[in-house]
Amino acid sequence: MRAFFLLLFASAMLTACVSSKKYNALLENRDYYQNEYKALKVVEEEKQKLESENAVLNAQLRQNTKSLEEATVKIQSLDRSYQDLLKRYDDLLQQNKTLLQSSSSEIKSLTETLSKQRDELDMRSRSLDSLQRELEKRENILKDWESKIGELQEALSAKDAKVAELRNKVNQALLGFTAAELTVTERDGKLYVSLSQNLLFKSGSDQIDVKGKQAIQQLAQVLSANPDIEITVEGHTDTDGTAEYNWDLSVSRATSVVKILAGNGVDQKRMTAAGRSFFVPLVPNTTAENKSKNRRVDIILSPKLDELLQIIRS
């Protein structure tokens, strides 16, 4: 088309003898066809665009058609399943109706049983609540006891440590004496300083010898420096002689030791004198050697238990 217009224009130029009027007409024709060409070009482009869009729409249509067919198949399958379920539901409904009609008495019995069980459950629930409150109460008591036990253990540990410290001090104070003259032992949380008769007294006497006084005086230094220790002095004899005689002798010997301790700075309020006669022997009074071991004065040292008693009473 463009070539045609160019040829036409060239012919017009070559024909110099063409009149001006015809020339102008040719120019008008040229412009008209150029505009028509442009419009045709636009239409052509629009056509191609529409064809492209039409191809996409056709592809989508084919896909949608396929999806629709698949959905239709699923719907038909679901419809069959639904009809089957509906039939089964109707059957079950009919069965249920039949069961309800035939078992009303049984339902009534079950309802009564359920009511009784519910009442029993409520009662057990109340009982459980009561037990729970009791358990919480006991747990609180247990916690209090655990706390007290912890305090008691600490107090006992402190007491044991004090007894061990006291034993070391007593051993240091009595280093110059032999095991045959005195012994220091720990039993039941108490310290026993056992002084033999050979160290303290002549046979049958309650007068303390010089070496015995020295031992008691050295022990008194330790006891006066530890005022929180309670002191019990016990006199012991063998089985020679009557019980009455040995009672009197054991008491007087214990009292003699207490007097020397008091004279060396030990508070008398802390001390107790007691006679045991021959009723608390270390060994059986069957030989002269055993009898010698049983003739003794025990000075029993006990840490005060005020703190422990206060914990227990609280």
C-alpha positions in Angstrom: 0.0 0.0 0.0 2.8 2.4 0.9 4.6 1.6 -2.3 1.4 2.4 -4.2 1.3 5.9 -2.7 4.9 6.5 -3.5 4.5 5.5 -7.1 1.5 7.7 -7.4 3.4 10.6 -6.0 6.3 10.0 -8.3 4.0 9.9 -11.3 2.5 13.2 -10.3 5.9 14.8 -10.0 7.1 13.5 -13.3 4.0 14.8 -15.1 4.8 18.4 -15.0 2.0 19.1 -17.3 -0.6 18.0 -14.7 -2.7 20.9 -13.6 -2.6 22.4 -10.2 -6.2 21.3 -9.4 -5.4 17.7 -10.2 -2.3 17.9 -8.2 -4.2 19.0 -5.2 -6.7 16.3 -5.7 -3.9 13.8 -5.8 -2.5 15.1 -2.5 -5.9 14.8 -0.9 -6.2 11.2 -2.1 -2.7 10.5 -0.8 -3.5 11.9 2.7 -6.8 10.0 2.7 -5.1 6.7 1.9 -2.4 7.3 4.4 -5.0 7.9 7.1 -6.8 4.8 6.0 -3.6 2.8 6.1 -2.8 4.0 9.6 -6.3 3.1 10.8 -6.0 -0.3 9.1 -2.7 -0.8 10.9 -4.3 0.0 14.3 -7.2 -2.4 13.5 -4.6 -5.1 12.6 -2.8 -4.6 15.9 -6.0 -4.7 17.8 -7.0 -7.9 15.9 -3.7 -9.6 16.9 -4.2 -8.5 20.5 -7.7 -9.8 20.6 -6.6 -13.1 19.0 -3.9 -13.5 21.7 -6.4 -12.8 24.5 -8.9 -15.1 22.8 -6.3 -17.9 22.8 -5.7 -17.4 26.6 -9.4 -17.3 27.3 -9.9 -20.5 25.2 -7.1 -22.2 27.3 -8.8 -21.1 30.5 -12.1 -22.2 29.2 -10.8 -25.7 28.4 -9.2 -25.8 31.9 -12.4 -24.6 33.6 -14.4 -27.1 31.5 -12.1 -29.9 32.7 -12.4 -28.7 36.3 -16.2 -28.5 35.9 -16.3 -32.1 34.6 -14.2 -33.3 37.5 -16.3 -31.4 40.0 -19.4 -32.8 38.4 -18.0 -36.3 38.9 -17.2 -35.5 42.5 -20.6 -34.0 43.1 -22.2 -37.1 41.7 -20.0 -39.3 43.9 -20.8 -37.2 46.9 -24.5 -37.3 46.1 -24.4 -41.1 46.0 -22.5 -41.1 49.4 -25.0 -38.6 50.8 -27.9 -40.7 49.7 -26.3 -43.8 51.2 -25.6 -41.9 54.5 -29.2 -40.6 54.5 -30.5 -44.2 54.1 -28.2 -45.4 56.9 -29.3 -42.5 59.1 -33.0 -43.3 58.5 -32.2 -47.0 59.4 -30.4 -46.0 62.6 -33.2 -43.6 63.4 -35.7 -46.3 63.0 -33.6 -48.7 65.1 -33.3 -46.0 67.8 -37.0 -45.4 67.8 -37.6 -49.2 68.2 -35.0 -49.4 71.0 -36.6 -46.4 72.8 -40.0 -47.9 72.5 -38.9 -51.3 73.8 -36.6 -50.2 76.7 -38.4 -47.4 78.5 -38.4 -49.4 81.7 -34.7 -50.1 81.4 -34.0 -46.4 80.7 -36.0 -45.5 83.8 -34.0 -48.0 85.8 -30.7 -46.6 84.4 -31.8 -43.1 85.2 -32.5 -44.0 88.8 -29.2 -45.8 89.0 -27.4 -42.8 87.5 -29.1 -40.5 90.0 -28.0 -42.7 92.9 -24.5 -42.8 91.5 -24.5 -39.0 91.1 -25.6 -38.6 94.8 -22.9 -41.0 95.9 -20.4 -39.1 93.8 -21.4 -35.8 95.4 -21.0 -37.4 98.8 -17.6 -38.8 97.9 -16.7 -35.4 96.5 -17.6 -33.7 99.8 -15.7 -36.4 101.7 -12.7 -35.8 99.4 -12.8 -32.1 100.1 -12.8 -32.8 103.8 -9.9 -35.2 103.4 -8.1 -32.6 101.3 -8.5 -30.0 104.0 -7.3 -32.5 106.6 -4.4 -33.3 104.4 -3.5 -29.7 104.0 -3.8 -29.2 107.8 -1.5 -32.2 108.4 1.0 -31.0 105.8 1.2 -27.6 107.6 1.7 -29.5 110.9 4.4 -31.6 109.1 6.1 -28.5 107.8 6.1 -27.0 111.3 7.6 -30.3 112.7 10.2 -30.3 109.9 11.1 -26.8 110.9 11.3 -27.7 114.5 13.4 -30.8 113.7 15.8 -28.7 111.7 16.1 -26.3 114.7 16.5 -29.3 117.1 19.2 -30.8 114.8 21.1 -27.5 114.8 20.7 -27.2 118.6 21.9 -30.9 119.0 24.8 -30.3 116.7 25.7 -27.2 118.7 25.4 -29.2 122.0 27.5 -32.1 120.6 30.1 -29.6 119.5 30.1 -28.0 123.0 30.5 -31.5 124.6 33.4 -32.3 122.3 35.0 -28.9 123.1 34.4 -29.5 126.8 36.0 -33.0 126.6 39.1 -31.5 125.0 39.4 -28.9 127.8 38.8 -31.5 130.5 41.4 -33.9 129.0 43.9 -31.0 128.9 43.2 -30.1 132.5 43.7 -33.7 133.7 46.7 -34.7 131.6 48.8 -35.6 134.6 46.6 -38.4 135.8 46.6 -42.1 134.7 43.7 -44.1 133.2 43.7 -46.1 136.5 43.0 -42.9 138.4 40.4 -41.3 136.2 38.8 -41.6 132.8 36.9 -39.2 130.5 34.2 -40.7 128.4 31.2 -39.4 126.4 27.8 -41.2 126.6 24.4 -40.2 125.5 25.4 -36.6 124.8 27.0 -36.2 128.3 30.6 -36.2 129.5 31.5 -38.6 132.3 34.6 -37.8 134.4 35.1 -41.0 136.5 37.4 -40.6 139.5 38.5 -43.9 141.1 38.5 -44.4 144.9 42.3 -44.9 144.8 42.6 -41.3 143.6 40.1 -39.8 146.0 39.6 -41.7 149.2 41.0 -44.3 151.6 38.9 -47.4 152.1 35.6 -46.5 153.9 36.4 -42.8 154.1 34.8 -39.7 152.6 37.8 -37.5 153.1 39.5 -36.6 149.8 43.3 -37.2 149.5 45.7 -34.5 148.3 46.1 -35.8 144.8 42.3 -36.2 144.5 41.8 -32.6 145.5 44.3 -31.6 142.9 42.3 -33.4 140.1 39.0 -31.8 141.3 40.6 -28.3 141.5 42.0 -28.6 138.0 38.6 -29.8 136.8 36.9 -26.9 138.7 38.9 -24.4 136.6 37.3 -25.7 133.4 33.8 -25.9 134.9 33.8 -22.4 136.3 34.9 -21.1 132.9 31.9 -22.9 131.3 28.8 -21.8 133.3 26.3 -23.3 130.9 27.2 -26.8 131.9 25.1 -28.7 134.4 27.0 -30.9 136.9 25.8 -34.1 138.6 28.2 -35.8 141.1 27.4 -39.5 141.7 29.1 -41.7 144.3 29.4 -45.4 143.6 30.5 -48.3 145.8 31.1 -52.1 145.5 28.9 -54.7 147.2 31.0 -55.1 150.3 28.9 -54.1 153.4 25.2 -53.4 153.7 23.1 -51.4 151.3 22.4 -48.8 154.0 26.1 -48.3 154.7 27.0 -48.0 151.0 24.1 -45.5 150.4 25.5 -43.3 153.1 29.1 -43.6 152.0 28.2 -42.9 148.3 26.2 -39.8 149.2 28.9 -38.4 151.5 31.6 -39.0 149.0 29.6 -37.2 146.3 29.0 -34.4 148.7 32.7 -34.1 149.5 33.5 -33.7 145.8 30.8 -31.0 145.4 32.2 -29.0 148.3 35.7 -28.9 146.8 34.2 -27.9 143.4 32.2 -25.1 145.1 35.3 -24.0 147.0 37.1 -23.5 143.7 34.6 -21.2 142.0 31.9 -23.6 140.7 28.4 -22.2 141.3 26.6 -24.6 143.8 23.3 -24.0 142.0 24.6 -25.9 139.0 25.5 -29.0 141.0 23.6 -32.0 142.2 25.1 -34.6 144.6 23.7 -38.1 144.5 24.5 -41.5 146.0 24.1 -44.7 143.9 25.4 -47.2 146.4 26.3 -50.5 144.5 23.3 -50.4 142.2 25.0 -48.9 139.1 28.2 -50.9 138.7 30.5 -50.6 135.7 31.3 -54.3 135.8 29.9 -57.2 137.9 31.1 -57.2 141.5 32.5 -60.7 141.2 36.3 -60.1 141.6 38.5 -57.7 143.7 39.6 -56.0 140.4 36.0 -55.4 139.3 35.0 -54.1 142.7 37.9 -51.6 142.5 36.6 -50.4 139.2 33.1 -49.9 140.7 34.3 -47.8 143.7 34.3 -44.4 142.0 32.8 -40.9 141.8 31.3 -39.9 138.5 31.2 -36.2 137.6 28.5 -36.0 134.9 28.7 -32.9 132.7 25.6 -32.0 130.6 25.1 -28.9 128.4 21.9 -27.1 129.4 18.9 -28.1 127.2 16.9 -24.9 127.7 17.1 -24.1 123.9 16.0 -27.7 123.0 13.2 -27.6 125.5 12.0 -24.2 124.2 12.0 -25.6 120.6 10.0 -28.7 121.7 7.5 -26.7 123.8 6.9 -24.2 120.9 
